Amino acid sequence: MAQPVLAPARATRRPSTARPDVPRVEVAGPARRGVEFRLDADALDPTTIALAAARADVVRLVHSAALPTPAAVRALVSVLEDELRAVGRDRAEVRVVLEVETVVADDEADAARRRTAVAYAEAFSGLTWSPSATWLVAPRDAVRTAALVLAARTGVDTVALVLVGSSARHADALGL
């Protein structure tokens, strides 16, 4: 019954609700203090989303078969914002973080080579979705900009870079 009522609200473009007090890009680390919900493929159901809206200080989104694209993430952020309004909470009370697998390359040619290698390995995995499409693979000086663009496209407050493999050695050099 509520679906027709919510449809116009979800379709309406809203101004950015990004919180100025939180970093837009960070290297993923241990959870901070407070109540945190992690929404991945196993936890992506209406009950968990409603609980997250009612109780969470931080909601972490993780790409999966259920969230395979930035558009899917944006749609989930919109649903979460609707749930926050339904329980009487302000959007600024909840920090929404998107965790993104990140490969730091030496230069653009190295980034292209790494993207190809990830796509090649993925082709033989038998998955029903394309994880490489959600990875951030970029030269060190372009990682922050790419993450900021992703944050803007998805409507999250922060993009948390999960540095893969040898990319972890670049954590300090990224200046985040």
VOMI-281284 format. One record per residue (C-alpha): x, y, z; residue number from 1. Coordinates in steps of 0.2 Angstrom, whole numbers, plus 5000, padded with zeros to 4 digits. Layout:
BEGIN
  east  north    up    k
     X      Y     Z  NUM
...
This chain:
BEGIN
  east  north    up    k
  5000   5000  5000    1
  5014   5012  5004    2
  5023   5009  4988    3
  5013   5022  4977    4
  5015   5035  4991    5
  5034   5032  4992    6
  5037   5032  4973    7
  5036   5050  4970    8
  5047   5054  4984    9
  5061   5042  4978   10
  5060   5049  4960   11
  5062   5067  4966   12
  5079   5074  4965   13
  5085   5080  4982   14
  5099   5092  4987   15
  5115   5084  4993   16
  5114   5079  5011   17
  5133   5075  5013   18
  5139   5079  5030   19
  5153   5092  5031   20
  5160   5084  5047   21
  5165   5068  5039   22
  5179   5064  5027   23
  5173   5060  5009   24
  5186   5048  5006   25
  5196   5037  5019   26
  5206   5021  5020   27
  5195   5007  5027   28
  5199   5003  5045   29
  5192   4996  5061   30
  5175   5001  5065   31
  5173   5017  5075   32
  5163   5019  5091   33
  5144   5019  5089   34
  5131   5007  5082   35
  5136   5001  5064   36
  5126   4991  5052   37
  5135   4983  5037   38
  5123   4980  5022   39
  5130   4967  5010   40
  5121   4954  5000   41
  5117   4943  5016   42
  5109   4958  5025   43
  5100   4967  5011   44
  5082   4965  5016   45
  5068   4977  5022   46
  5069   4972  5040   47
  5088   4976  5041   48
  5087   4992  5032   49
  5073   4998  5044   50
  5083   4993  5059   51
  5098   5002  5052   52
  5088   5017  5049   53
  5081   5017  5067   54
  5097   5013  5076   55
  5113   5015  5066   56
  5126   5029  5068   57
  5135   5022  5053   58
  5128   5011  5038   59
  5142   5003  5028   60
  5137   4997  5011   61
  5147   4984  5002   62
  5145   4980  4983   63
  5138   4962  4979   64
  5127   4954  4967   65
  5113   4964  4976   66
  5122   4980  4974   67
  5132   4978  4958   68
  5133   4996  4951   69
  5134   5014  4958   70
  5115   5016  4952   71
  5110   5002  4963   72
  5120   5010  4978   73
  5111   5026  4975   74
  5094   5018  4975   75
  5098   5009  4991   76
  5104   5026  4999   77
  5087   5033  4993   78
  5078   5019  5002   79
  5088   5021  5017   80
  5084   5040  5017   81
  5065   5036  5016   82
  5067   5024  5030   83
  5076   5037  5041   84
  5062   5050  5037   85
  5049   5036  5042   86
  5056   5034  5059   87
  5059   5052  5062   88
  5077   5053  5060   89
  5087   5067  5051   90
  5099   5061  5037   91
  5113   5070  5046   92
  5112   5058  5061   93
  5118   5043  5050   94
  5134   5042  5041   95
  5133   5031  5025   96
  5149   5023  5020   97
  5152   5014  5004   98
  5167   5002  5005   99
  5176   5000  4988  100
  5190   4987  4984  101
  5204   4998  4978  102
  5220   4994  4968  103
  5233   5008  4967  104
  5243   5008  4951  105
  5259   5016  4946  106
  5252   5025  4931  107
  5238   5025  4919  108
  5246   5011  4909  109
  5248   5000  4924  110
  5230   5004  4929  111
  5224   4998  4912  112
  5234   4982  4914  113
  5228   4979  4932  114
  5209   4981  4926  115
  5212   4969  4912  116
  5220   4956  4925  117
  5205   4958  4937  118
  5192   4956  4922  119
  5202   4941  4916  120
  5201   4932  4933  121
  5183   4937  4935  122
  5179   4929  4918  123
  5183   4912  4925  124
  5175   4914  4942  125
  5157   4909  4937  126
  5149   4924  4947  127
  5133   4931  4941  128
  5139   4949  4943  129
  5154   4959  4938  130
  5164   4963  4954  131
  5178   4972  4943  132
  5165   4985  4938  133
  5164   4990  4956  134
  5183   4991  4960  135
  5192   5007  4959  136
  5208   5004  4949  137
  5218   5020  4947  138
  5235   5028  4948  139
  5239   5035  4966  140
  5237   5053  4961  141
  5219   5049  4954  142
  5212   5038  4967  143
  5205   5052  4978  144
  5197   5061  4963  145
  5189   5044  4957  146
  5183   5041  4975  147
  5175   5058  4976  148
  5166   5056  4959  149
  5160   5039  4966  150
  5153   5047  4982  151
  5144   5060  4972  152
  5136   5047  4960  153
  5130   5036  4974  154
  5125   5049  4987  155
  5135   5042  5001  156
  5144   5052  5014  157
  5161   5043  5013  158
  5170   5031  5001  159
  5181   5019  5011  160
  5195   5012  5001  161
  5198   4994  5005  162
  5216   4993  4998  163
  5219   4976  4990  164
  5236   4967  4990  165
  5251   4977  4988  166
  5240   4993  4987  167
  5240   4993  5006  168
  5258   5000  5006  169
  5251   5016  4998  170
  5239   5020  5012  171
  5250   5034  5020  172
  5255   5041  5003  173
  5237   5043  4998  174
  5236   5057  5011  175
  5219   5053  5017  176
